Amino acid sequence: MKPAFLPSPRPFQPVFQHLPETNLPYGLNPEQVQQYFQRGFVVLRQVLTDEDIADLRAEAARLVETADISQPNLRIKNPGSSEQEWVWKVDPCCDVSPLISNLCRDRRLTDKLRSLYGGYAPRLFKDKLIIKPPHSHGNGLHQDYNWWQGFPQSLLSVSIPLDSTNRENGCTEMWTGWQRGFLHQAGTLDGQIDRELLKQEEHVYVEMEPGDMAIFHSLTPHAASPNETESPRRVLFLSFNDCRDGEHRTSHYEHYFGYLGRRLSDDERPNYFW
């Protein structure tokens, strides 16, 4: 089944794809770049302002309030989820939110990614708002590249919390060891990584406040526990690849929606995504 909705790709813009380090006022410093490549992730504090976060929180509330969960909807929840009364995520979100779309082009974000791409521009690959409602599930130990096999290995993700993230509400946990490569079984989309494989690696609970930001590679092992609190844990996850690898967002969402659609019965198949 071909999805009824495919996000329209932004036109490829070859001009100003490369900027020298001296032209990156919001770029990472050398220590932060080194930390990213050594550990597979870097955590940055107070990147966005309180006003930015207030606007993003209002936008997240709008997206949840306007979402229809009365029928199957591939954008806002996983097929077969037991949490049918909740909007668990909005994926993708940029095409229904100009505010989040603009954030993906904000130089406070893109300059930092250019620092990791040798001055070259990031190209948006995936964009999702994870609501993680109260008492909702977590995610086992995995690498994002397990679901992105065949796409460029320059893929990385930026996580931007709209609420405080901590151990109680299921903050992201990250492990070092991304240089070991792909740890899943190639050619499959399911399964988790055995934690014994990473017992010698550093394990970090990435606790953040609104306005902070974490950047992690698509091969960085990570997980998250369930949200055990009475409040949602809202985080934006924005994924990018090096522009030298081309535009892959359209292909990703064609594959992603096709995969989700095949998990539904004929009676459940949605004919809309919002």
JODAMO-V619590 format. One record per pair of residues at least 12 apart in sequence whose ideal C-beta (glycine too) atoms are under 6 Angstrom apart, sorted by the first residue. I is the first residue (numbers start at 1). J is the second residue. D is the distance in Angstrom with one decimal. If there is no record, write none. Layout:
# JODAMO-V619590
((I & J & D) (I & J & D))
This chain:
# JODAMO-V619590
((1 & 261 & 5.0) (3 & 257 & 3.8) (4 & 271 & 5.8) (5 & 273 & 4.1) (6 & 254 & 5.9) (7 & 92 & 5.6) (7 & 95 & 5.0) (7 & 253 & 5.4) (9 & 247 & 5.4) (9 & 249 & 6.0) (9 & 250 & 4.7) (17 & 120 & 5.9) (17 & 121 & 5.0) (17 & 243 & 5.3) (18 & 119 & 5.0) (18 & 120 & 5.3) (19 & 119 & 5.2) (20 & 119 & 5.8) (24 & 111 & 4.3) (24 & 114 & 5.6) (26 & 107 & 5.3) (26 & 108 & 4.7) (26 & 111 & 3.8) (27 & 111 & 4.5) (27 & 115 & 4.2) (28 & 112 & 5.2) (28 & 115 & 4.0) (33 & 115 & 5.7) (39 & 176 & 4.8) (40 & 178 & 3.3) (40 & 217 & 4.9) (40 & 220 & 3.7) (41 & 174 & 5.1) (41 & 216 & 3.7) (41 & 220 & 5.3) (42 & 215 & 5.4) (43 & 206 & 6.0) (43 & 214 & 4.8) (44 & 213 & 4.6) (45 & 212 & 5.2) (46 & 211 & 5.2) (47 & 108 & 5.8) (47 & 213 & 4.4) (48 & 211 & 4.5) (53 & 210 & 4.3) (53 & 211 & 5.5) (56 & 162 & 5.4) (57 & 162 & 5.2) (59 & 97 & 5.7) (59 & 99 & 4.8) (60 & 129 & 5.9) (60 & 162 & 5.8) (60 & 234 & 5.3) (63 & 90 & 5.0) (64 & 87 & 4.8) (67 & 87 & 4.9) (72 & 268 & 4.8) (72 & 270 & 4.4) (73 & 270 & 5.6) (74 & 257 & 5.5) (74 & 260 & 4.8) (74 & 273 & 5.9) (75 & 273 & 4.5) (76 & 90 & 5.8) (79 & 260 & 5.8) (79 & 263 & 4.6) (79 & 264 & 5.0) (83 & 136 & 5.6) (86 & 133 & 4.3) (87 & 131 & 5.6) (88 & 131 & 5.8) (89 & 128 & 5.7) (89 & 130 & 5.0) (90 & 129 & 4.5) (91 & 128 & 3.6) (92 & 127 & 5.0) (93 & 127 & 5.4) (93 & 129 & 4.7) (94 & 127 & 4.5) (104 & 124 & 5.3) (104 & 238 & 5.8) (110 & 122 & 5.7) (113 & 240 & 5.8) (117 & 242 & 4.6) (120 & 242 & 5.6) (120 & 243 & 5.4) (120 & 244 & 5.7) (121 & 243 & 4.5) (122 & 240 & 3.7) (123 & 241 & 5.3) (123 & 243 & 4.6) (123 & 247 & 5.8) (124 & 240 & 5.8) (124 & 249 & 5.7) (125 & 239 & 4.6) (125 & 240 & 5.6) (125 & 241 & 5.2) (125 & 248 & 5.7) (125 & 249 & 5.3) (126 & 239 & 4.0) (126 & 252 & 5.9) (127 & 238 & 5.3) (128 & 237 & 5.2) (129 & 236 & 5.5) (130 & 235 & 5.2) (131 & 232 & 5.1) (131 & 234 & 5.6) (132 & 227 & 5.0) (132 & 232 & 5.9) (132 & 233 & 4.2) (133 & 232 & 5.2) (134 & 230 & 5.0) (136 & 227 & 5.3) (137 & 226 & 5.5) (138 & 170 & 5.1) (138 & 224 & 4.7) (138 & 225 & 4.4) (138 & 226 & 4.4) (139 & 223 & 5.9) (139 & 224 & 4.9) (140 & 192 & 3.9) (140 & 223 & 5.8) (141 & 192 & 5.3) (141 & 193 & 4.5) (141 & 195 & 5.7) (141 & 221 & 5.9) (141 & 223 & 4.3) (142 & 192 & 5.6) (143 & 219 & 5.2) (143 & 221 & 5.7) (144 & 218 & 4.5) (145 & 218 & 4.2) (145 & 219 & 5.4) (146 & 184 & 4.3) (147 & 189 & 5.9) (151 & 248 & 5.3) (152 & 241 & 4.6) (152 & 245 & 3.7) (154 & 241 & 4.8) (154 & 242 & 3.9) (154 & 245 & 5.4) (155 & 218 & 3.9) (155 & 241 & 5.0) (156 & 217 & 5.1) (157 & 216 & 5.8) (157 & 237 & 5.5) (157 & 239 & 4.4) (158 & 215 & 5.3) (158 & 238 & 4.7) (159 & 214 & 4.7) (159 & 235 & 5.5) (159 & 237 & 5.4) (160 & 213 & 5.4) (160 & 236 & 4.3) (161 & 208 & 4.7) (161 & 210 & 5.6) (161 & 235 & 5.0) (162 & 210 & 5.8) (162 & 234 & 4.1) (163 & 233 & 5.5) (163 & 234 & 5.1) (164 & 209 & 5.5) (165 & 207 & 5.9) (165 & 208 & 5.0) (165 & 233 & 5.9) (166 & 207 & 4.9) (167 & 205 & 5.6) (168 & 228 & 5.5) (168 & 229 & 5.4) (169 & 227 & 4.7) (169 & 229 & 4.7) (169 & 233 & 4.1) (170 & 224 & 4.8) (170 & 225 & 4.6) (170 & 226 & 5.5) (170 & 227 & 4.5) (170 & 233 & 5.9) (171 & 205 & 5.8) (171 & 206 & 5.7) (171 & 207 & 5.3) (172 & 206 & 4.7) (172 & 222 & 5.6) (172 & 224 & 5.3) (173 & 205 & 5.5) (173 & 223 & 4.9) (174 & 204 & 5.2) (174 & 206 & 5.7) (174 & 220 & 5.9) (174 & 222 & 4.6) (175 & 198 & 4.8) (175 & 201 & 4.7) (175 & 203 & 5.4) (175 & 221 & 4.2) (176 & 201 & 4.6) (176 & 202 & 4.5) (177 & 198 & 5.7) (177 & 201 & 4.1) (178 & 217 & 5.2) (178 & 219 & 4.4) (178 & 220 & 4.5) (193 & 221 & 5.8) (198 & 221 & 5.9))
